[in-house]
Amino acid sequence: LIAVALVAGALWAWSRDRVVLTGVMVGLGTAAKLYPLFLLGGLLIICLRQRRWRDLLVTIAAAAGSWVLANAPAYLTGREQWEVFWTFNAERTADLGSVWMLVDQAADVGFSAHTINLWSWILFGVWCAVVFVLGMTAGRKVRPEQAVPRLAQLGYLVVVGFLLVNKVYSPQYVLWLLPLAVLARPRWR
């Protein structure tokens, strides 16, 4: 829930043109869970379309800085314990509820952790490329000056792609999508 709250805060901060606060929220959210990092993909699209290079760089710098500051105490006092999350995720195989486990059970493939890691990142990269193309071309023929997708819309698409190709599924992922899904809708009555 900490990461979800920080994502909601990042969306709010971006809507108020507070780029440093947006970056801090993304960085702190990423320190809690990886998925807030994916908002930077949406920010890349928005900033490219609106030629807001400085805002993009400041947001990325604030995100990186706050992530480093949040992780530094744990890293400096117990690097091996800090690395457990990364090594555990790199070495684990498909988990319950993931597409990879369904395919593995249906076809009795026996995917290795390396194979799943490689293909999940390749598929996620392809998904992100499709979101990038959609985000860069959305609404160009209608009203180009007002047709830039919102951060929640782009973030929602990127996070959904990650969840679909990820080797792990958890019920908490629904919570990850909640603020993005609610704010992705243009007008709620």
N, C-alpha and C positions, 0 to 999 in steps of 0.2 A: 504493500500500500504506500510505502514511502516513495517508491519510484513512480507510482501512478500519480500521487499528489505532486511530485516534482515535474512530471510531464504536463499536468494540468497547469501548473505554475509557469512553465516555459511557454505554453500556448498563450496564456494570458499576457505574459511579459512581451512576447513577440507582437501580439495584437496592439500593444501600447507603445511599440517602437522602442522598447528597452532592451537593446541588443546585448549589453553586458549581462543583465539579469537573466535573459534567455539562455545565454551560454553557461552561466553559473548553474542554473536549474538543470540544464542538460548534463553538465558535468557531474553534479551531485547525484542526479538520477542514474547516470551510468555507473557511478560508484556503488549504487545499491543494486542495480540490475542492468544488463547490457542494452536492453531495448531502447531506452531514451536516446542513445547514440544515433539511432536511425532517423531521428528528427533532423539531423544535420543534412541528410540527403534531400529532404523536402526544402530545407533552407537554401541549399545549393541551387535548386531549381528556381525558387522564388527570386533569389538574388541575381541569378543569371538573367532571368526574364526582365527584371527591373533595373538591372545594372547597378546593384547595390554591393559592389565589391568590398568596400570598407566594412559594411555591416556584417557580411559573411565572415571576413577575416577576424573581426573583433569577437563575434559570437564563437567561432571555432577556438580562438585563443582563450576566451573566458571559460569555455567548456573544458579544454585541455588543462588549463591552470587549476580549476576547481577540482577536477578529477584527480590530478596529481596531489594537490593539497589534502584531499580527503583520504587518499590511499597511502600517503607518505608515512604516517605513524605506524600503520600495520606493516608496511613493506620494510621500514627501517628497523623495527623491533623483532620481526619474525618473517623474514623473506620466504622461508620454506612453507610456513603456514599460509601466507598470503597467496602463494602460487598454487595451493591445493585446488582452488576453484578452477583455474585454467587447466591444470593437468588432469583433473577429474573429468572435465568436459571434453578434453581432447581424447581421452582414453576410453570413455564410455561408448557403448554401442547403442543401437536403437532402443528406445524406451516405450513403455505402454502408451498407446494412443497415437503414436507417430505414424506417418505414412510409411516410413522405413520399416517399422515393425510389421505393419500390415502386409507389405510386399514380401518381407522376409518369411512371414508365417504362411502366406498363400503359395509362394513359389519355392519355399525351403532353400533360399539362396545362401544364407549364412554370411551376410555382409560383415566385413571387418569394420572396426571403428575408423580406420584410415579411409576406406572407401566411402563410408557415409559422410565423413567430414568433407572429403574432396567434392563429392557430388552435391551435398547440401549447399556448400559455398558456391559452387558453379551455378546451380539452379537459382540460388538467391541473387547472385550477380546478374543473371539473365533477367530475373524478375525486376531487379532495380533498374536495369537498362530499359525495360519496357515502361516502368513508372516514369523514368526520366523522359523518354520520348513523349509519353502521354502528357506529362506536366509541362513540357516545353511547347507542345502544339495545342494544348487545350484552349478552346475559345478564340483562337487566332482569327477566325473568319467572322465571328460575331462582333464583339467589341474588344479589340486587342488591349486597349488601355485598362479595361476593367475585368478582363478574363483570366487574370493570374489565379491559379488555384490557391487555396488557403493551406496553411501549414498542417492543420488537422486532417485535411483531405489527403494530402501527400503522405503524411506520417502514417495514417491509417492503412493506406495501400502498401507501404513498405513493411510495416509490422505484420500485416496479414500474410504477405509473402514469406517473411521470416518464419512465422508460425506454421505455414503449410509445408515448408521444406526442412524444418528443423528436425533433428533426430530425437527430440524430447517433446512430449506434450504434457501440460499440467493444467488443471482447472483454473489456476490463477491467471492464465493467459487471457481469459475473458475480461478480467479486470484491466489488463493492459489496454485492451481495445476500447473500453468504456468511454473515457474522456475523448478519445480520438473519434469514435463513432458518433457521439452526441454532437461534437463540435464540427464534424465534417458536413453535417446537413446544413445547407445555407439558411433556411428560415424555419424555425420551430414556432408554432403558434402557441 
